[in-house]
Amino acid sequence: MSDFFSQMDVQTWTYLIVAITFALYIGIAIWFKASSTKDFYVAGGGVSPWANGMATAADWMSAASFISMAGIISFAGYDGAVYLMGWTGGYVLLALLLAPYLRKFGKFTVPDFIGDRYYSKNARMVAVACALLVSFTYVAGQMRGVGIVFSRFLEVDITTGVLIGMAIVLFYAVIGGMKGITYTQVAQYCVLIFAFMVPAVFISIQMTGHAIPQLGFGGQVNDGSGVYLLDKLDGLSTQLGFAPYTEGSKSLVDIFAITLALMAGTAGLPHVIVRFFTVKRVRDARKSAGIALLLIVILYSTAPAVAVFARTNMIETVSNQPYSEMPEWFSKWELTGLLTFTDKNHDGVIQYVQDEAQNELLIDRDIMVLANPEIAQLPNWLIALVAAGALAAALSTAAGLLMVISASVSHDLIKKIINPNITEKGELLAARLSATAAVAVAGYFGINPPGFVAAVVALAFGLAAASFFPAIILGIFHKRMNKEGAIAGMVVGMVTMTFYILKFKFGVFDGGKEAVGALKDSWWFGISPEGFGSIAMLINFVVSLVVMRFTAPPPPDVQELVENIRIPGGEDGTPAPQMH
């Protein structure tokens, strides 16, 4: 039997492990099938802190965290740290500053909070539009991640891979609702963290002799030379004309802007915020936030080490090596189109250098984590395990985002605005139909993505920062903030951010995507599209506060509501008093 397993190839192992994990997810969704709108939106409100913490961690650690973050760091080096700082800091901001207050308010969705806090259907409509834009942008990145995994490890084209992923996530999101998704995400956290950590441990031992990847990251190379791994990578990078790995090239202003946009965007992400409504008490919301942070740190503190391992192994394996002697993994990734070799000087040797005119190898940064175990020649089952972990990360977040889209349409749009008299059965049907439509749109963007996974996700964070964050912060901490100010701020912030993305990310106003590279010199304040969410957020704050000054204050009951949200208490889970 052991000989049989040892002879199984990567594709067979992948089919086996992915089939087992998918069967587990579907089985959990059926077992915890949603039978009411409360089950569908907030899992009945009775999830334990540990289960919710694990589900939140899985919801939070998307394909961008699993696949793309270490890939970015492997190419950008020091500059890639902005993603670590922004996403981790943002989660702390969310857990400490917003989650307990929103949980005490007792609403299912962010548009629900904004609609009631700002006593306006128009505010709710604007919030629904923002939630849909943010969620669709974010889910596009997840579907691209699904397509990459399927195209390489199951050897189907990316379109087919995305369609398979759509079918799976649709099934357990539509059937199970938030209740099924919550417990599915618990399983997905276990799969993704195991899949990320085990190869990292193996490769750390292989390269540095340290079983703990974080120690291997700062340790000496395991060849007796006494050279530290980071020094070795710096040397390899400079030999090929790249900047030293441990030195940054981004401006301080852009680094600050991206970090702030990611932090504020995190605190405004509707699919993460809704997780704090699935527990019984405010105290449980705080506890599950802390648990989730600890679980997230395991992966986030390991990602820089994985990035260094992957970059070092990649350079040593391919640079100045005969193309004819490349291992099987190289040709497999070539088939996906995410790794391409063009023999410009016809010598049959791979020239991988910084100079674009001489460089013969193009590497999509999203493949680095997935290819890392193959490059390091780890066992086939481990390579397949990483594929299953990447799918778990992508599908867990995609499911959470679909719930936001579904709830925004069925609860905030149909129930609260279009048809207040809709029955619970009708609302549940509308939620499932809107989730189905959302999957179709998400699949389209997964097949036709606007960029690599983390870049797409970073744009979603920028959009969340530009729209939701000021409205939520001011809604909690400034009782004088009124509906006119909040609506004006959200609209101006979202329009500004969208315009900047279209102009500098897609070249819509300047000749298309081919012109994007040339537009870098004309970035406003020298800030990239990924970081401009911080500027759009500040514009939102300014517009909100200025408009508030010249318009009527909120009604007394709204101001009393805001006071109540900030008063400690409500540990029994009792929501704040609502307006009449």
N, C-alpha and C positions, 0 to 999 in steps of 0.2 A: 504493500500500500504506500509506504514512504517513497519507494522508487517511482510509483505512478505520479504522486504529487510533485516530486522533484523534477519530473520530465514535462510537466504542464507548462505551456508557454504563457506569456504575459496576457495575451488576448483571452485565453481560456480561463485563467485566474480572474481576470477582470469580469468576464461574464458571470462567473460563479459568485464572486464577492458582491458585485453590484446587484445581481438577482436576489441574493439573500437579504441585503439591506433594503432593497425596494419592497420585497415581500413583507419585511418587518414594518416599514413605514405604512404600507397600505393596510396591513393587519391592525395596526394601532388606530388608524383613522376609522376603520370599520367598528372597532371595539368601543371607541369613544365618540361615536357618531353624534353630531349636534341634533338635538330634538326641539330646541327653542331658539329664539333670537338671542337670548342671553348666553346660551351655550355657544352660538355661532359667533357672537361678537367678542365676548370676554370669558369664554370657557366656564360659564356659570358663576364666575367670581369666587371659586372655592379652591384654587390651585395652591399647593403648599409652597412656602418660600424656596425650598431647595429645588423643587421641580420647576418653579417659575424662574429661578436663577439660572438653571441649566438651559431652559428654553430661551431665555433672554440672551444668554451668551451665544447660543446657536443662531438666533435671529440676528444678532449683532455681527457675528463673524461670518460675513458673506464670502462670495467668491473673491471679492477684492482682498479680504484679509487672508484667505487661504492660498489663493493662486497668485494674485497680482502684487500684493504688498512686498513680499520677499523678492519678487521679480523686479519691481521698481528699485528696491534697495540694492539689488545685485548690479544694476546698471548705473544708478545715480549715486550710489555710495552714501556719503554723508548727507547729500541733499534729500535722499529718500527718508531721512529721519522725520521729516515734517509729517508724514502719514502716521508714524507711530505716536508722535507727540499730540497731533491734532485729534486723532480718533480716541486715544486713551484718555487724554485730558477732557475731551468732550463728553465721554461717558461719565467721568467723575462729576462734571458740571451738571449733567442731566440727573444723576442719582441724588446729588446733594441739594441742588437748587430748585429742581422742577418736579421730580417724580412724586414726592410726598404731598405737595400742594395739589397737583393734578388728580392724584388718587383721592384726596379728601373731597375734591369737587364732585367726584363720582360720575363722570361722563365716560361714554364708550370711546369717543374719538376726539381728535384735536378740533375738527370743524364743529363738533358738538360743544366743546368748551368755548370756542371763539363765538359761536352763534349765541349761546346763552350769556356769556360774560359781556358781550357787546350788544346784547338785546336787539339783534337785527338779523333779518333774513338775508340781507345783502352781505353782511359780514360772513354769514355761514356760506353763502354762495362763493364768495371770494376764497374762503378757506378750503372749500371743496375743490375748486379749480387748482389751488396751490398744491393740495394733497395729491391730486391726480397727476399733476405735472412732475412733482418730486418723485412719486412712487413709480411712474412709468419710466422716468430717466434711470432710476436706481435698478429697477427690475431688468432693464435692457442689459445692464452689466452682468447680472446673474445668468441670464439666458446665453450670453456669449460664453461665459465660463462653462456652462453645460455643454454647449456645442463643441468647445475645444476638447473637453475630456472625451466625449463620445467619438469625435473625429479621429483622435489618436488611438485610444485604447480599445474601442470597439470597431475601429476601422470602417466607420461610416462617414459620409460627408457631413459637414457642420449643419446643414439644413435638416437632415434626417435626425441628427443628434438633438437639435433644439426641439423638433417635433416630439421626440420620445420624452424629453424632459417636460415639455408642456403637458403631455398626456398624464404623466405621473403626478405632477404637482396639482394639476386640475382635479384629479380624482380625490386625493386626500384633503385638498383645501375645500372643495365643494361638498364632499360628503361629511367630513369631520368638523368643518368650521374651525374656530379658534380652539375649541375643546380638543378636537383631533390633532390640530397643528401643534398645540402645546406639548402633548405627550410624544408626538412624532419628533419634535425638536429636541426633546430630552434624549431620545435615541440618537438623533443626528449629531448632537454635541459629543456623545461618547464615541461615535464613529470618526468624526472629523478630528478630534483632539488626539485620538490614538493614531490615526493615519498621519497626522502631522509630526507627532513627537517620536514615534518609533524609528522612522527613517533618519530623523535628525540625530537621534542617539547613535544609531549604527554608523553614520557618516562621521560624526564627531570622534568616535572611537577610532575609526579608520584613519582619519586625517591628523588627529592630535593626541589620541590616547585618552581623552577625557570622555567619560560617559555622559556628562552633563553638557549639553550643547552650548549653554551660556559660558561655561568655563573654556570649552574648546574655541569659542569665538575669540577669546583673548589669550589663548595658549600658544605654545610652540608647535611647529609642524613635527609630525611623528616620523622624522627621517634622520634624527641625530644631528642635524645641522645647527640646532639652537636658534633658528630663525622663527620669529613669531608669524603666525598665519596672516595677520593684517599687513605686516611688513612685506611678506612674500607677495601678497595680492597687489600692494602698492607698486612693487617692482615689476610684476607682470603687466600691470596696467600702463605704466610709463614706458615700458619697452615697446608697447604696441601703439604708442602715441596718445593714449587716453590720459585724462587727468588722474592724479593719484587718488585712489579709492577713498582714502580717509579725509580728503579735502573737498570742500563744497565749491560749487560754481554759481549757485543762485545768489541773488542779492539778498541782503538781510531783510529788506522791505518785503520782498516776495515770500520769503520763508515765513515771516511773521504773518503776512496776509493769508497764506494757505493754511497755516496752523490755526489761526483764529476762525477762518471760514469752516474748517473741519470741526473745530470744537463747537461753535455755535450751531452748525448744521446738525451735529449729533444731537444736541439738546432740542432741536426742532424736528427730528425725524418722527413722523407719525407712527411708523410700524414698531418703533422701540417704545415710545410713550404708552401705547395701548397695552403693552405687556403689564404695566403696573396697575391696571384695572382688573386683572385676572385673579388677584389674591383677595383674601377676606378683609384684612385690616390695613390701615396706614402703616402700622409697625411692620407688617409682613412685606409691604412694598419696599420699605427701607432695607429690611433684611435681605430680600431677594436681589436688590440692587447691589449690595455688598458682595453677596455670593457670586453674582454674575461677573463682577469686576475681578474677583480672584480667579475665576475660571477663564476669563478673557486674557488675563496677564500671562497665563501659562503659554498661550500661543504667541502673544505679542512680544514677550521677552525672548522667545526662541527665533522669531522671524529674521532678525539681523544675522544670527549665526547661520541659518539656512541660506541666506542670501550670499554670504561669504563663501560657504562651502560650494554652492552651485556655481558661482562666478569663477572661483579658482579651478574647479574641476573642468568647467567648460573651456576655459582658455587653454589649459594644459592638454586637453583632449583634442581640440580642433586646430589651434593656431600653428601654422607652418607644418601641418601634417598632410600627407598625400590623401587626396580625396578618395582614392580607390581603397584605402585601408580604414576608412571610417566604419565604426561598428554599426550593428543593425538599427539601433535606436535612431541614428542620424537619418538614415533613409526613410524610416517610419515617419519621423517628424517632417521630412521633406514632402511627403505625400499630403500632409495637411496644409501646406503652403505657409506654415508659420516659421519655417526654417528654409532658407534658400541659398544655394551656392551658385555663383556665376564666375566661371573661370576666365577672368578678363585678360590674363597674360598667357593663357593656354599652356601652363606648365604642370597642371594637375595637382598643384599644392594649394591648400587653402590659405589665403592671405586675409587674416582677420585683424584689421587696423582701424585707427580713428579716421584716417584720410578717406573720404567718401570716394574719391577717384580711384584709389587703389583697393579699397575694401571689397572683398568678394563674398562675404558672408553676412546675411541679414537674419537676425534672431529676434523673434517676437518675445518681448519680456514676459508675456503671460505663460510661456512654456517652461520657465526656469524651475519652478517648484516641482512641476509634474515630471520634467526630464531629469531632475537631480538624482533620484534613485537609480535611473538607468545609466546615467553617466558614471555613477559610482559603482556600477556593477553589483547592485544589491540583488537578493533573491527575487524571483518573479512575483511571488505572493506579496512582497512588500511594495513593488511597483504598482501592482493592481490595487493594493490597499490605499495608496495615495490617490488613485483615480476615484475610488469610492468615497474617500474623505472630501475630495474637491466637489463631488456631486452633492454630498450631504450639506456642505457649506452653502453651495449655490441654491439648492432647493429649499433649505430651511428659510433663508432670507426671502426668496421668491414667494414662498407661501405666506410669510408675514406681510409682505407688500401687497399681495393679492387680497388679503383680508382688509387692509386699509382701503384699497380701491373699492372693494365690494361694499364695505360699511359706508364709505363716503357717498356712494351712489344710492344704496337702498335705504340707509338710515337717515343720513343728513340731507339728501336731495329729495328722495321720494317721500319718506315718512314725515320729515320735518317741514317740507316746503310744498311739494306737488300734491301729495295725497295724505293728509294727516289721519284720515279715517281708515287707512289700509289695515287689514287684519294681520295678526302675527304670522299666520301661514303665508299670506301674500307677501309680506316683507321678507320672510325667509326665502321664498321663491325668487324674489327680486335680487336678493343678496347672491344667491347661487348663479343666477343668470348673468349678473354683472361681473362675477368672478370669472365666468366662462369667457365673456367678451374681453376681459382684461388679459386673460392668458393668451388670447389670439393676438392682441396688440403687442404684448410683451414678446411673443414668439417672433413677430415681424422684426422688432428691433434687435432681437438676439441674432437673427439671420443677417440683418443689415446694420451692424453696430456702428455707432459714431466714433469709436476709438477703442483702445485697450481697456480692460475691465476696470482697473483702478481709476483711470481718467474719467470714465463715464460715471462711476460712483462719486468721484470727487465733485463733479458737476452737480449731481443730485444734492450733495451736502451744501454746496454753494447756494442752490435754489432754496433749500430749507432754511439756511441762515438768513437769506434775503427776505423771506416771506414770514415764516412762522415764529422765529426766535423772538424778535421784538414784540410781536403781538402777545405772545405767551408771557414773557417777562413783565411787560407793562401791565398785562391783564392781572397778574398776581400781585405785583408790588406797587402799583400806582393806581389807587382807587379813583383818581380823577380822570384817568384815560377813558375816552369815550369812543363810540362807534365810528364817528367821522374820522378821528385820528387814526384808529386801527385800520380801517378800510383803506384810507389814502396811503398809509405807510406800506401795507401789504401789496397794493397794486403797483405803487411806484418802485418798491424794492424788487418785486418779481419781474416787472417790465424791464428795469435797468439790467438785471442779471441776465435775463433772456436775450436782450439785445447784445450784450457783451459776448455771450457764448456764440451767438449766431455770427457776429462780426469776426471774432478772433479765433474761434475754434473751427468754424465751418466756412469762413470767408464769404458769407452770404452777400455782403455788400461790397466785396472787393475782388470778385473774380473766382470764387469757389475755393475748394480745399487746397488746390495747387498753390494758392497765394498765401496760405496760412503761415508758412515758414517765414516769409518776408515781412509779415505783419508784426513779428515779435518786437521789432524796434519801435513800434508805435503803440505798444500796450500803455494804457492809462496808468500813470504813476509807476510804470515798470512792473505792474502786477499781472500775472498770468490769469487765464480764465479760471483755473482751479482755485485761485486765491481771491478772485474779485468778489466772491460772495461776502467777504468781510466789508468791502466798500459799500456794496448794495445794502447790507445790513445796517450800516451807519446811516445811510441815506434814509432807510426805512424809519429808524429811530428819530431822526431830525424831522422828517415830514410828519410823523405821528404826533410828536410833541408840539410842533408849530400849529398844525391844524387843530389840535386839542385846545390850544390857547384861545382860539377865535371861535369856538363852538360851545354849545351848551354842555354842562357837566352831566354825567350819567344820573339816572333816577336814584333816589335814596336807597331803594331796596337793592340795587346793583352794588352801590358802595358798601352797604352792610354785608352783602355776600362776599365781597373782596376782603373785608375785615375778618369775616368768619374763616375764610380759607387759610389765613395766616395765623390764626389762633391755634396753639398746640391743643391736641385732643383728637377726638374722633377715632380713638384707638379701636373701638368696636366695629369700625368700618362704616359708621353712619355717615352718609354723604352730607355735604353742606346744604343748608336750606336753599331752595330754588325760588326764582322770581315767579310772580303770578301775573 
